[in-house]
Amino acid sequence: MTTQLLFAIIAMTTALISYSIGVWGEKRAGTIKSFHLGAFWFGLLCDTTGTEMMRRIAAEGSMGGGFNLHAALGALALVLMAIHAIWATATYLRQNPAQLQTFHRFSLAVWGLWLIPFVSGLILANLK
């Protein structure tokens, strides 16, 4: 395992932990708190970092390359995470009680969709 791959794995795992803490913490609290926003944004940063590192590794040919379903799902997940973080921030700043209490539905949906490329990456890595 290369150092670059190790750092990519650490970044992606940190994204999973941070994003999960934010999403499930928000659900449990019943509202969005500043801590949850921090977890969303940090998870997005880690996921973006890990994804870019994985893209570079794939481009070098050590893990295959090219645009495929996994890459498309990963790109979609990043876009959804960014939309989620922006929307969560806007919802938090507006302080609308109804929106704050129901935002977790969107959070859970994005988190669930994000897990698809995360898990598929694990599966694909073990097939090689």
Secondary structure, 3 states (H helix, E strand, C coil): CCHHHHHHHHHHHHHHHHHHHHHHHHHHHCCCCHHHHHHHHHHHHHHHHHHHHHHHHHHCCCCCCCCCHHHHHHHHHHHHHHHHHHHHHHHHHHCCHHHHHHHHHHHHHHHHHHHHHHHHHHHHHHHC
